[in-house]
Amino acid sequence: VSTIYMLPIKDLNPDKRFDNLAVPGGNVDHVDVYYNAGHPGVPEPHVHVVLWHVPVADEARVAK
């Protein structure tokens, strides 16, 4: 239903490009981007880029 990329804050600069990310889940309906200060597995600050492959109405049912 979604593909999630975790991009380090330190890499978010004009010299780094993210315009060629693979989308293995198929077509993207909409995108969410949110900050995360770190968690087990990815301790450094980063952003989650969530590529949703379902409409917003279906996202709400899946996220529960």
Backbone hydrogen bonds, N-H to C=O, Kabsch-Sander energy under -0.5 kcal/mol:
donor,donor_aa,acceptor,acceptor_aa,energy
3,T,51,L,-2.1
5,Y,49,V,-2.5
7,L,5,Y,-0.6
7,L,47,V,-2.5
9,I,45,P,-2.0
11,D,8,P,-1.5
12,L,9,I,-1.8
13,N,11,D,-1.6
16,K,13,N,-1.6
21,L,18,F,-0.7
26,G,23,V,-1.5
29,D,27,N,-0.5
29,D,52,W,-3.3
30,H,52,W,-1.1
32,D,50,V,-2.2
34,Y,48,H,-2.1
36,N,46,H,-2.9
39,H,42,V,-2.1
42,V,39,H,-2.0
46,H,36,N,-2.7
47,V,7,L,-2.5
48,H,34,Y,-3.3
49,V,5,Y,-3.1
49,V,47,V,-0.6
50,V,32,D,-3.3
50,V,48,H,-0.7
51,L,3,T,-3.3
51,L,49,V,-0.7
52,W,30,H,-2.7
52,W,50,V,-0.8
53,H,1,V,-3.1
58,D,55,P,-0.6
59,E,55,P,-2.1
60,A,56,V,-1.8
61,R,57,A,-0.8
62,V,58,D,-1.9
63,A,59,E,-2.5
